[in-house]
């Protein structure tokens, strides 16, 4: 009771008043500070909309697709697969609730009873055996930093309360089950089901659902891949928790506990599986267009022009051609030499596990590691895993010692022990009979092809196996090695610009350098087609112009002394003859008369961006160019002079279905009627510009057609449809370093290149494009054109072109019994 007269309150009364007043002041101050602190924390919390819209904002997996819908690559910082709550099985939900948050549907975001129970259990055990965070807190934690401080815990609690007040329980649970990390790159239950069991969510068994739920606590510790026994023990804990929570019966628990662990085989890396050079180029281009963050997070659907079958054909042609030239250059030695018996036994054990019992019959084109066990003069015995085989001299006669200082190819050995010894580890495959499928054009080409066949290449022919050795009954094998030289093939549909195949090298794992878009190599005589087109574009030269074919006269102090192939000299030749026979001397004189600067400017007009040195050596392709730009220039000619950009990405759609990019041609088979009309309208507004007179384009295309029908590119005619193109061979000092054939049909432009990345050794003193790049182009294109109708070349004859039949040697009136040719002229 308060004292009416303060004077009578005494000391005690005054003390009571003082403390009451002080407490009231402290309460006011604390309340004020609390409000300020709450507001400060509240302002620092992430926007609740980011949590609410997680399904739309969550990082996605960007996928790159080939033209047939095959996946070329999956790109993401996190592998996620979002599943709505109604697609998540009840058993899986109950598993997570039982082990992570049994009171989820009754608490308001913070479970004080659960926290107290977990704290007591952890104190009793001396370690952390239970967590105190609710599912709502775990969701909140995912939108905050990873620091372990009291400040972050307070923000986590506040955000949990806010989430509970804004989102319903089922929505919170959906976000949790899709956001949680479950090990091995899997975020969310759908990704985990696919990663560990190769299943959709509805296909999971109770045991599998329990195992996935058990990963939530510690994905690495309980990983079924790294620690299967520990994962099974954790699964048992989850199943028991489900019994205690009333989610399953003891009988169901026991049945699930007895289920063996059956993990899905790890899927192959799709990036390397089909077209890695193409996929990586598209990844780079998409990164430049949309940003690297978008490519790795926005779940883009990138549709490309890549043709998987064509890419496989390009790879096979490259492998065949490189193994052919590589064997002809000689043997670089075994993969390894194992002198120790223990090491040999280990190798045999591992190869037996890898190759199985059918090492000699399954996939006979595959190369396998073998251990050499016995060697004599005429044969060697090898073991390929569990299988013993015979390596006869005739299947390794090519294996003379490699010499980087010579350009002499096709040296043979006469004894097996000149090349290998017992304990060597070598590459072998089942010995195959030889049968060339490409007819020979001339004696030099025939000799090169014969040498290639003797060296063991069969990729361009039949694959019938040699019978077992008559004396021993052992299967026969042939010796091989990984090629040192590189090659590339680049193919585009010149009417649309879509790049259908891009093989930038033999083996992406060995070298990620894409030689079709990143390498700058000398084109050799391929470049002649560029400035011959310039000559025909003006009024000074025609197909019938006469050029001097005389020895080159060097300038004072000049050491350059070019000659024609075979050192021929005809005195005077037609411009037509000089190009289709690829004569160097008249071509140099033509180049000089045109002017080096004008040639460079013309090349820029055709899209070349690399450095072109304006000197006489450019007449023989001494400046480097890129394969894709060379292909574009030739495509401009075939198209009648109109510009074309190579198209790799046809269309890009984001994860919300929004169209970000559409570069499809109206002829694209994937377009519906409305889409086709839209693309036709776009093409009409932004159509290709004319960069070369259509008559000039016709004339140079016609000449390159004759390169194949009557000139140095005759081997390309073996594909069976009309083709044109230009070959080229480049050298560095006395070494042949690069060979090319850039050719076309009425549908495709294909560039084939072969060369030495390091310029270590000449491809061969007697080798040129007609023994290397042109056969590779021909093998590839024969498969591409098979069964597809093609038109004649050039595709169109524009107005203002006339023709005349002449003597092919002089350009005068035809002479009976002498070769004649049809020349075309601008009116």
C-alpha positions, 0 to 999 in steps of 0.5 A: 500500500502506498503511503499517503504522506511521503514524509512518513514512508521512511527509508524502506519506502524510498528504496522501493520507489527508487527500484521500481522507477529504475526498473521501469526506466530499464524496461523502457530502454531495453524495449527501445533498444530491442525494437531498434535491434529487431528493426536492424536485423529485420532490415538485413534479412533477405527479401522473403520474395526470394524464398517464396519464389525459390522454384523460379529463382533456384539455379538450374542446369543448362543443357546443350542439345544436338539437332536431334535432341541428344544432350551434348553437355550439362552445365551448372554450378549445382545439379538440381532437378526441381520437383513440386510437392505433389510429385514427391512420394509420401514415404520420402516426405515421412522419412525426412520428417521422422529424422529431421523434424517430427514436430514440423506441422505443430511448431511455428518455425522454432521448436524449443522442445526439440532444441532442449531434447537435442541439447540434452541428448548431445550432452549425454553422448558427449558428441553431436547426435541430434540437431536442434534446427527445424526444417524451417530453420534449415530453409532459412539457413540456405538463404543466409551466409555460412558463418557460425556466429550468434549474429547469424543464428539470430537472423536465422531465427527471425527469418524462420519466423517470417517464413512461417508467417508468409508461407504455408507448411507444404510450401516450406517443405517443398522448398526444403526438399528441393534445396537441400544438398544430398552429396555428389553434386545433387541438390534436392531429392529428385537430383539425389534419386537420379544420381544414386539410383537412376530413378524418378521419385515415384520409383523409389523404394522405402529403403531408397527413400530412407537412405536419401533422407539419411544423407541430410545430416552429413552427405559426405559421411553417409555417402552410399558411394564412398561409404556404403556400410555407413550409409546402410547403418544410417538408413537403419536409423532413419527406418527406426525413426519412421517406426517411432514416428508412426510412419511405417510398421516394424514389419515394413522397417524390417523388409526395407532394412533387408533390401540390398543396396543397389546403386545406379551405374555412374552415367558417362560424362555426356560432355565427352561422350558425343561432340566435346569440341562442339559443346565447348565452342557453344559454351564459350559462345553462349557465355559471350552472349548471355554471361558465364553466370547465366550459362551456369545458373539460369537453366538455359536450353541451348539448341545447336546445329550439331549433327551427332552422326556426322560428327562421329563420321568426322571423328572416324575419318580423322582417326583413320587418317592420323593412324595411317600417317602416324604409322608411316612415320615410325614407332615411338616405342611402347607405352611402358616397360615393366621389368618387375613381375609384380608390376606385370601381374598387376597390369594383367589383373587390371586389364582382365577386369577392364576387358573381360573374357571377350577382349578379342571379339567385342568391338574389334576396332577398339585398341587395348593395352597388352603385355608382351610376354615372348619375342622372337624374330618373326612374332611376339606373344602378348596378353590382352587381359585374360587372352593370349594372342600372337603379334606377327611381323607382318602386322607390325612391319611399319614399326621402324624407329621414329626419327624427328629429323627426317621426312622419310616415311614407310621404312620397314623392319625385318625382325620383331625384336627390332621394335619390342621386347618382353615386358613392353606394354603396347597397344593392339587390336584384333588383326584385320584384313585389308580392303581399300574402298577408295580407288586410286587416282594416280601412281603417287597416290596409289603408292601412298595408299598402299603404304598406308594399308601395309601400315595397318589402317583399315578404318576406310575399308572392311573389318573382317578379322584375320583367322587364328594363327595356324601353328599356335591357334592363337588369335592374331593382333596388330600393333598400334600407337596413339598418333602424334600428328593432329587433324580437324574437320569442319562442316557447314551447310552453306545455304543456312550457315549451320555448322553440322560437324566440328571435330577440332582434334583426335582426342579432346581429353588429350587436347582441348585446343579446337583446331577449327576455330582457335588454330591459325595455320598456313593454308598453302595453295588453298589460298590461291582460290581467294586471289584467283577470285579477285582476278576474275572479279576485275576486267583484266583476267578471265579463265582464258587469260594466259599466264607465264609458267617460267622459273621464278626470278628472285629479287637481289638477296632473296633466298625464296625459290618456289617451284611447281609440284614435280618441278614442271614448266610449261612456258605458258598456261591458261589461268584455268589450268594454273588453278586446277593444277595448282601451279605455283609459278604462274600463280605467283605472277598473277598475285604480283600483278594483282598487288598484295595489298589488294589481295589482303583487302579482298580477303578482309572482304571475305571475312578473314580476320587473322594477320595477312602479311602482304608479301609474295609468300602470301601467294602460296598461303604463307600467312595463317588463317582459321578453318572456320573463316576459310570455310566461310569464304568458300561458302560465299563463293558457292552461295553466289557471293552472299555473306554467311555467318556460321551458326552454332546456336539455333535457339536458346530458351530459359527455364521459364520458357522465354525465348532468348535467341532464335537463329533458325533458318526458315528451312529448319525442320523443327519450325512449325508453319507460324515459326517458319513465316516468322523466320522468313520475315526476319530473313527478309528484313535482315537478309545476307548482304552481297559481298562478291559479284554473283558472276565472280562467285560463279566463275571461281566455283566453276574453277574449283569444280574443275579442280576435282573433275580435271585437276589436282583434287581428283580423289574427291570425285570418289564420293559419288556426287558433284564436288568442288574444292581446293587442296593445299600443302604448307611447309616450314623450311623443308618440312611439310607441316600442314595439308588441306582440302576445302571442298563442297557439294551442293549441300555442304562446305567441308574443310579437312586439315592435317598438321603437326601442332609442334612442327616437330617433324615433316609429315613426309618428304613425298606427302602432300594434301593428295595423300593426307587431307584429301583422302580424309575429306573423301572418306568423311564426305562419302558417308555424309552424301550417301543416299542423299540427292545432290545438284550439279555445281555451280548451283546457279548460273547468273545472267551475264555469263557466256561460255566457249569451248576451247583448246585446254592448252592454249585457249584457242579453237579446239583441236581434234584429238587434243584436250578441250575445255569449256571456259566461262566469261563475264559478258 
